[in-house]
Amino acid sequence: MTTPSSGMAAVGRTQTGRRRLLAGIGASAIVTSVSLFGGKAKEAMAQPGRPACCNLAHYPANTTYSYCHAHAAYIWYCTDSGGYLHCACCETAGNAKSAADCRYN
């Protein structure tokens, strides 16, 4: 005959093992996703002045941001450098012209 305390200890060990297994699976999934999607593009790292979050079709920009904004087909905003660099990104129709206005806040 088993006592309730010995039966509960066996259940506790099973739940702890399951939790560790699931935590390990979750940790490995996070590491895998960061390695696949978390890094910056090689082109952005090769050009240090490039606003990496914009991913413009033309860099360096081939027009001013005010012209691009007036004739824009696409305008989007992004942040980089841990949220301190804020960029307004712009491209005209057919990606003919690209520009960005980035500022540190």
Secondary structure, DSSP 8 states (H G I E B T S, - for coil): ---HHHHHHHHHHHHHHHHHHHHHHHHHHHHHHHHHHSS--HHHHHSTTS-TTT--SSSS-SS-HHHHHHTEEEEEEEEETTTTEEEEEEEEGGG--EEEEEEE-
